Amino acid sequence: PADRSYWGRSFSTITERNEVLLREILDAAAKDPAGNPALAKVGTFYATCMDEAAVEARGVTPLQPWLAKIDAVKTPADAARVVGELQMIGMAPLFDMGPYPDFKDPNLTILHMSQGGLGLPDRDYYLTEETAPIREQYLTHVAAMFVLLGTPEADAKTQAQQVLTFETELAKVQIPREELRDPDKTYHRLERDGLKAAAPDFNWDAMFAGMGYDALKEINVEVPDVYKAMGALVQKTDPAVLRAYLRYQLVTLVVLTLSKALGLTLTQRSQGL
């Protein structure tokens, strides 16, 4: 087909046919789930996503409960709790985490924690002279996102600079991506108590409480030194900066489900990078 760069008679055809079938199922579920609770949920979710007029009318209103949580952050412990809550809705502020099989026991699923929390694709984007123009574009983008959240332009620029500065400091304590390719070097079963001992400046109890997993113990920490430095960074950072960082992390996660203005801003940033 003229609109495709590749087409195969097998999987391409199957994929297109499946998309048509899925669309028919979703349309039918939205119109009449026929008393099926599962179809009713699917239909409601699909219809909500397709109601573009309602999405535009709501703007950033759906974010207000989360923005209120972030605005209430006054201490590093508050930030840790909100980080835990945000991790549970698919965000990755400060670091990445998720449940995966243990490297040495595939029958055991544990929590794996790795470095992350950056808005740009990699730590090197913050640390090299060649990427300075990209950082300038990124700064403009972050400020634009804050303006769309309702922040006055002057404050948006200030907060954007705070985000960039904080993420730069976070990038400095991370290690190059190539050093993460050796599974033996990224396997440290510290468990909950070991994590707290390795990174004592971060309030892990508050974070796990925010996640709703107070009793979680089995944890692999990819690079313990990164977490130690990250915890110290959060501890010394002004809560106002942490709030700006968390607000940007939130809006970046959900931007494509909100109004077209927000989605267009993200698209322009992606094209610029």
Secondary structure, DSSP 8 states (H G I E B T S, - for coil): -TT-S---TTHHHHHHHHHHHHHHHHHHHHH--TT-HHHHHHHHHHHHHH-HHHHHHHTTGGGHHHHHHHHT--SHHHHHHHHHHHHTTT--SSEEEEEEEETTEEEEEEEEEEE---SSSSTHHHH-GGGHHHHHHHHHHHHHHHHHTT--HHHHHHHHHHHHHHHHHHHHTS--GGGG--GGGG--B-HHHHHHHHSTTS-HHHHHHHHT-TT---EEES-HHHHHHHHHHHHHS-HHHHHHHHHHHHHHHHGGGS-HHHHHHHHHHHHH-
